[in-house]
Amino acid sequence: MAFYRQVGSVPPKRHTQHRRPDGGLYSEELIGEEGFSSDSALLYHSGIPSALVDARPWELPDQTLTPNAPLVPRHLKLHDLFPGEEHKATDAVTGRRLVLGNADVRISYAVSSLTSPYYRNATGDECVYVERGSATLETSFGALEVGQGDYVIIPRTTTHRWVPTGTEPLRTYAIEANSHIAPPKRYLSRYGQFLEHAPFCERDLRGPTEPLLGEGTDVEVYVKHRGNGPGGLAGTVHVTPEHPFDVVGWDGCLYPYAFNIADYEPITGRVHQPPPVHQVFEGNNFVICNFVPRKVDYHPLAVPVPYYHSNVDSDEIMFYVDGDYEARKGSGIGKGSISVHPGGHSHGPQPGAVERSLGAEYFDETAVMVDTFRPLDLGEAGVASDDGKYAWSWSGRGPSA
């Protein structure tokens, strides 16, 4: 984000002395993207951010990927992945189950009630969508209170942990990039300000407002990083002599923030609008869109549901969060479902959906879509949650037994 923020105690001039009350120096740390050539933040630590006293391997959750072969559309039922009381023994980091992935992005799901370990993703930014529940996201920049409908953008290498709050389990849909995640460039001026045609703006973004200082010694931080494991990933647990939340102040344009899907102002038209009008974020070789409750097409002969389409350059992944998704009625898809529409297969409304939609003036639906520009493979959770019959839902019959 190019939107500048300042929190806590910082010196008047960067890279100058900033002293503690006892006269010692705070440690200045620059967190910057693209080799000092893009957004950054300066953090002032009471300790030394490089200090370690121990390290050991961390075995990541299963990152194995299975090709979508034969190539078919699929219906994945995420709510089946955490039945019963499993959430009571699960946290939002180590409990993630990999649903889909490729070399650019990984999509995971977790239902949790435990506080996560301190965690840092050193491979890319994360966009975590909160489907249900609430939590405090504690970070080295400060805390964010997040809840249903929040997108939480966490920059690469940000140390943080998830602390579920409230009475219901925390349901999180994690989109992990191997790059950075930001609002679409077409919504921004050349200096990074949101333009007038953007469907959201700086006022909708919530960042940390005060420092968060932790106490403790020999604190474990789980680090996901590049390595030789499945997906080119590996894990390490670092042990720091002092608590990693020792930042008394920071400023800059790189920090975690939350944006609620209810604050997205939908763009509509007389006839059906293509998916790019629903875009909210982008990363390298993928985009994130959302479909929200909205007035629909108002041409007298409009067809409100999508036309059949074959986006030849991408896979389309739709996570159905709430409401009734008109185009998928009759397919078995409901809340907590994912539809996988791979490049190479033309997809569109289920039989009868077009006629049923005629005359509709409003759609009450909430969905989060990820379009990738390289094919996605199935993670272990994708394989486990596949209903096995969605591909035949347009024809009404599948292979003979």
Legacy VTK file of the C-alpha trace (Angstrom):
# vtk DataFile Version 3.0
C-alpha trace
ASCII
DATASET POLYDATA
POINTS 401 float
0.000 0.000 0.000
1.246 3.485 -0.831
-1.006 4.917 1.909
1.434 6.240 4.559
0.871 5.511 8.242
2.797 6.349 11.408
2.249 4.493 14.688
4.008 4.928 18.021
7.378 6.562 18.596
9.617 7.334 15.600
12.441 9.903 15.235
11.912 13.068 13.186
14.420 11.885 10.564
14.863 8.349 9.289
18.146 6.526 9.869
19.027 8.777 12.801
19.441 8.028 16.494
16.294 7.029 18.350
16.956 6.443 22.024
15.196 4.471 24.714
14.305 6.104 28.042
17.487 4.555 29.534
19.612 6.246 26.879
20.267 3.159 24.759
19.478 3.034 21.060
16.438 1.386 19.544
17.256 -0.953 16.644
15.965 0.381 13.331
14.747 -2.260 10.849
13.722 -1.614 7.248
11.165 -4.025 5.794
11.086 -3.341 2.068
9.836 -4.911 -1.133
11.627 -5.442 -4.441
15.144 -4.752 -3.245
14.662 -1.237 -1.782
12.719 -0.190 -4.895
9.111 -0.398 -3.695
6.945 0.039 -0.579
8.648 -0.213 2.797
8.308 0.457 6.514
10.807 1.391 9.226
10.342 -0.368 12.567
12.050 0.568 15.845
12.789 -2.409 18.119
13.817 -2.390 21.741
15.827 -5.546 21.045
17.882 -6.813 18.116
15.603 -8.203 15.366
18.333 -10.549 14.043
18.953 -12.289 17.380
18.388 -16.071 17.577
19.196 -18.610 20.269
18.028 -21.784 18.540
16.486 -23.163 15.333
14.953 -26.465 14.289
12.986 -27.807 11.303
9.205 -27.357 11.169
7.300 -30.009 9.239
4.726 -28.034 7.284
1.152 -29.250 6.799
0.888 -31.544 3.776
1.799 -29.482 0.678
1.463 -32.334 -1.835
-0.312 -31.438 -5.081
-2.207 -33.767 -7.436
-2.954 -32.744 -11.048
-6.570 -32.107 -12.033
-6.547 -35.108 -14.346
-8.634 -35.945 -16.200
-9.443 -32.253 -16.666
-12.916 -31.655 -15.206
-14.740 -28.956 -13.243
-15.067 -29.865 -9.588
-17.148 -29.073 -6.510
-15.137 -29.036 -3.278
-17.079 -29.071 0.006
-14.825 -27.231 2.450
-17.155 -27.562 5.415
-16.653 -31.332 5.311
-12.926 -30.914 6.070
-13.349 -30.105 9.769
-16.256 -32.164 11.097
-17.471 -32.198 14.671
-15.189 -30.747 17.328
-11.903 -30.823 15.355
-11.675 -27.030 15.557
-10.979 -27.290 19.303
-7.585 -28.850 18.560
-6.768 -26.661 15.530
-5.152 -23.262 15.009
-5.326 -20.994 11.952
-1.703 -21.571 10.877
-0.561 -25.133 11.542
-4.136 -26.370 10.996
-4.412 -25.128 7.416
-5.308 -27.792 4.880
-4.141 -27.209 1.324
-7.045 -27.117 -1.138
-5.445 -25.928 -4.389
-2.075 -24.617 -5.495
0.481 -23.910 -8.185
3.829 -22.145 -8.416
2.208 -18.724 -7.837
-0.452 -19.206 -5.155
-1.774 -21.698 -2.600
-5.320 -21.772 -1.210
-5.901 -23.370 2.192
-8.774 -23.666 4.657
-8.902 -23.973 8.432
-11.526 -24.047 11.159
-9.886 -23.252 14.473
-10.389 -22.342 18.102
-6.780 -22.444 19.340
-4.340 -19.547 19.345
-1.769 -20.055 16.592
1.978 -20.006 17.171
3.886 -16.888 16.234
4.312 -17.207 12.486
6.065 -15.568 9.568
5.537 -16.351 5.868
8.837 -15.674 4.098
7.629 -16.798 0.656
5.040 -14.097 -0.088
2.089 -12.034 1.115
-1.045 -13.629 2.519
-4.667 -12.621 1.975
-6.755 -14.371 4.612
-10.533 -14.134 4.224
-12.519 -14.585 7.443
-15.575 -16.615 6.506
-17.005 -16.809 10.036
-15.920 -16.067 13.573
-13.682 -13.335 14.933
-10.083 -12.970 16.028
-7.358 -10.626 17.141
-4.508 -10.661 14.653
-1.439 -9.785 16.704
1.486 -8.520 14.620
4.813 -6.766 15.078
3.078 -3.647 13.688
0.234 -3.804 16.226
-3.087 -5.630 16.529
-6.092 -5.829 14.228
-9.549 -6.907 15.347
-11.014 -8.928 12.483
-14.271 -10.737 11.859
-16.731 -12.100 9.351
-16.173 -10.732 5.855
-12.722 -9.289 6.472
-9.889 -9.672 4.010
-6.669 -9.503 6.030
-3.560 -8.618 4.019
-0.342 -9.677 5.753
2.919 -8.615 4.075
5.684 -11.129 3.579
7.881 -11.700 6.691
5.407 -10.051 9.090
5.557 -11.887 12.408
2.023 -12.486 13.641
-0.360 -14.870 15.351
-4.110 -15.522 15.235
-6.052 -15.379 18.523
-9.677 -16.518 18.017
-12.258 -14.555 19.998
-15.985 -14.969 20.471
-17.982 -18.138 20.861
-17.911 -19.701 17.380
-14.956 -21.288 15.573
-12.779 -19.131 13.329
-13.167 -20.129 9.656
-10.326 -18.802 7.490
-9.700 -19.078 3.761
-6.005 -18.394 3.240
-4.651 -17.237 -0.126
-0.861 -17.458 0.077
1.102 -15.817 -2.738
4.662 -16.346 -3.870
4.599 -12.618 -4.593
3.005 -9.486 -3.163
-0.743 -8.814 -3.005
-2.141 -5.335 -3.645
-5.196 -3.532 -5.027
-5.450 -3.590 -8.842
-3.169 -1.082 -10.529
-6.052 0.312 -12.594
-7.676 1.550 -9.363
-4.594 3.567 -8.385
-2.953 6.804 -9.499
0.680 6.702 -10.527
1.490 7.697 -6.933
-0.713 4.986 -5.404
-3.854 6.878 -4.380
-7.191 5.199 -5.044
-8.911 6.784 -8.043
-12.509 7.942 -8.186
-13.730 4.901 -10.123
-12.293 2.414 -7.595
-14.953 0.393 -5.712
-13.203 1.041 -2.377
-10.671 3.528 -1.023
-8.250 4.320 1.791
-11.072 5.111 4.227
-12.195 1.478 4.039
-8.813 0.064 5.126
-8.082 -0.657 8.797
-4.479 -0.757 9.951
-2.841 -1.053 13.375
-3.267 2.089 15.459
-0.871 1.542 18.363
2.190 -0.577 19.147
1.747 -4.063 20.572
4.471 -5.005 23.069
4.859 -8.595 24.209
6.746 -10.107 27.104
8.772 -13.276 27.267
12.095 -14.862 26.453
13.099 -17.732 24.174
9.992 -17.249 22.032
9.305 -19.640 19.133
8.463 -18.201 15.696
7.347 -20.594 12.955
8.773 -19.573 9.563
7.528 -20.819 6.193
10.231 -20.274 3.577
11.619 -21.438 0.254
13.164 -24.892 0.331
13.248 -28.372 -1.185
9.901 -29.662 0.074
6.682 -30.038 -1.935
5.855 -26.796 -3.707
9.392 -25.529 -3.108
8.573 -24.893 0.551
10.138 -25.720 3.892
9.629 -24.751 7.518
11.877 -23.669 10.368
11.189 -22.738 13.979
13.326 -19.808 15.144
13.772 -19.177 18.850
14.334 -15.515 19.684
15.915 -14.412 22.967
13.332 -11.648 23.428
9.713 -11.317 22.385
9.343 -10.464 18.654
6.660 -7.897 19.530
9.122 -5.260 20.734
8.363 -2.496 18.184
7.780 0.855 19.903
6.968 2.652 16.662
6.954 2.376 12.890
6.059 4.321 9.778
5.793 3.696 6.069
3.584 2.223 3.384
4.000 -1.488 4.126
1.905 -2.986 6.933
-0.929 -5.440 7.588
-4.448 -4.174 7.077
-8.051 -5.366 6.916
-10.791 -4.591 4.418
-14.338 -5.831 4.834
-16.186 -7.224 1.843
-19.315 -5.287 2.912
-17.423 -2.061 2.123
-16.913 -3.045 -1.525
-19.162 -0.942 -3.765
-20.300 -3.183 -6.652
-20.092 -1.955 -10.231
-23.212 -2.810 -12.214
-24.601 -2.062 -15.679
-27.568 -2.412 -18.026
-26.224 -5.779 -19.182
-24.095 -8.391 -17.444
-20.687 -7.095 -16.391
-17.555 -9.259 -16.809
-15.608 -10.534 -13.773
-12.883 -7.812 -13.820
-15.409 -5.296 -12.419
-15.501 -7.433 -9.263
-11.723 -7.430 -8.714
-10.411 -6.436 -5.288
-6.726 -7.557 -5.193
-4.037 -8.968 -7.462
-0.771 -10.883 -7.182
1.682 -12.301 -9.667
-0.279 -14.473 -12.121
-3.556 -14.346 -10.172
-6.359 -11.986 -9.203
-8.886 -11.937 -6.345
-12.482 -10.845 -7.025
-15.593 -10.709 -4.877
-19.262 -10.960 -5.691
-21.458 -9.057 -3.242
-25.202 -8.354 -2.863
-26.087 -5.932 -5.650
-28.654 -4.587 -8.064
-28.347 -6.595 -11.261
-28.632 -5.799 -14.963
-31.456 -3.418 -15.839
-31.710 -3.580 -19.638
-35.324 -4.625 -20.409
-34.045 -7.813 -22.075
-31.115 -8.422 -19.723
-30.033 -11.917 -18.710
-28.796 -11.420 -15.129
-26.779 -14.621 -14.717
-23.423 -15.024 -16.492
-23.190 -16.167 -20.073
-21.276 -19.363 -20.773
-17.614 -18.505 -20.954
-14.283 -20.117 -21.562
-11.537 -17.951 -20.110
-8.755 -19.660 -22.015
-5.928 -18.206 -19.912
-7.052 -19.005 -16.376
-8.573 -21.357 -13.848
-11.565 -19.890 -11.958
-11.987 -20.768 -8.279
-15.203 -19.553 -6.632
-15.691 -19.814 -2.850
-19.398 -19.489 -2.004
-19.662 -17.655 1.296
-23.258 -16.566 1.767
-26.623 -15.985 0.092
-27.984 -17.791 -2.954
-25.777 -17.999 -6.020
-28.298 -17.994 -8.860
-26.102 -19.471 -11.590
-25.241 -22.579 -9.561
-28.737 -23.589 -8.388
-29.337 -27.282 -8.920
-25.650 -28.229 -8.841
-25.375 -29.090 -5.146
-23.186 -26.058 -4.483
-23.985 -24.106 -1.317
-22.345 -22.182 1.489
-18.822 -23.422 2.083
-18.481 -24.839 -1.436
-15.762 -24.162 -3.978
-16.299 -24.555 -7.698
-13.193 -25.298 -9.754
-13.642 -24.265 -13.385
-10.357 -25.025 -15.137
-9.081 -23.377 -18.272
-10.022 -25.566 -21.229
-13.607 -26.154 -20.083
-16.434 -23.770 -20.928
-18.643 -23.105 -17.901
-21.742 -21.137 -17.108
-25.215 -21.364 -15.562
-26.735 -24.680 -14.561
-29.683 -25.890 -16.681
-32.747 -23.734 -16.046
-30.834 -20.969 -14.265
-31.053 -18.532 -17.171
-34.842 -18.679 -17.403
-35.245 -18.499 -13.628
-33.109 -15.359 -13.453
-35.087 -13.330 -15.997
-36.681 -10.311 -14.384
-34.490 -10.464 -11.276
-33.511 -7.033 -9.944
-31.227 -7.998 -7.056
-28.827 -10.856 -6.238
-28.185 -11.690 -2.598
-24.873 -13.518 -2.895
-21.384 -13.301 -1.435
-18.476 -15.137 -2.990
-14.690 -14.825 -3.193
-13.101 -15.735 -6.526
-9.465 -16.443 -7.361
-8.496 -16.578 -11.037
-5.037 -17.978 -11.761
-3.101 -17.668 -14.980
-1.393 -21.014 -14.556
-3.251 -24.283 -13.932
-4.052 -25.246 -10.367
-3.460 -28.668 -8.869
-5.448 -30.242 -6.045
-4.071 -30.244 -2.514
-4.846 -33.035 -0.095
-7.916 -31.135 1.125
-9.107 -30.608 -2.447
-8.909 -34.331 -3.100
-10.661 -35.115 0.195
-13.552 -32.671 -0.340
-14.339 -33.337 -4.026
-17.976 -34.425 -4.456
-17.044 -36.465 -7.540
-20.143 -35.594 -9.574
-20.209 -31.839 -10.267
-18.664 -32.296 -13.728
-21.835 -34.045 -14.929
-24.293 -31.497 -13.474
-24.900 -29.711 -16.807
-25.784 -32.917 -18.677
-27.644 -34.720 -15.910
-25.695 -37.927 -16.302
-22.125 -39.135 -15.956
-20.087 -42.199 -16.816
-21.921 -45.480 -16.591
-21.198 -47.561 -13.511
LINES 1 402
401 0 1 2 3 4 5 6 7 8 9 10 11 12 13 14 15 16 17 18 19 20 21 22 23 24 25 26 27 28 29 30 31 32 33 34 35 36 37 38 39 40 41 42 43 44 45 46 47 48 49 50 51 52 53 54 55 56 57 58 59 60 61 62 63 64 65 66 67 68 69 70 71 72 73 74 75 76 77 78 79 80 81 82 83 84 85 86 87 88 89 90 91 92 93 94 95 96 97 98 99 100 101 102 103 104 105 106 107 108 109 110 111 112 113 114 115 116 117 118 119 120 121 122 123 124 125 126 127 128 129 130 131 132 133 134 135 136 137 138 139 140 141 142 143 144 145 146 147 148 149 150 151 152 153 154 155 156 157 158 159 160 161 162 163 164 165 166 167 168 169 170 171 172 173 174 175 176 177 178 179 180 181 182 183 184 185 186 187 188 189 190 191 192 193 194 195 196 197 198 199 200 201 202 203 204 205 206 207 208 209 210 211 212 213 214 215 216 217 218 219 220 221 222 223 224 225 226 227 228 229 230 231 232 233 234 235 236 237 238 239 240 241 242 243 244 245 246 247 248 249 250 251 252 253 254 255 256 257 258 259 260 261 262 263 264 265 266 267 268 269 270 271 272 273 274 275 276 277 278 279 280 281 282 283 284 285 286 287 288 289 290 291 292 293 294 295 296 297 298 299 300 301 302 303 304 305 306 307 308 309 310 311 312 313 314 315 316 317 318 319 320 321 322 323 324 325 326 327 328 329 330 331 332 333 334 335 336 337 338 339 340 341 342 343 344 345 346 347 348 349 350 351 352 353 354 355 356 357 358 359 360 361 362 363 364 365 366 367 368 369 370 371 372 373 374 375 376 377 378 379 380 381 382 383 384 385 386 387 388 389 390 391 392 393 394 395 396 397 398 399 400
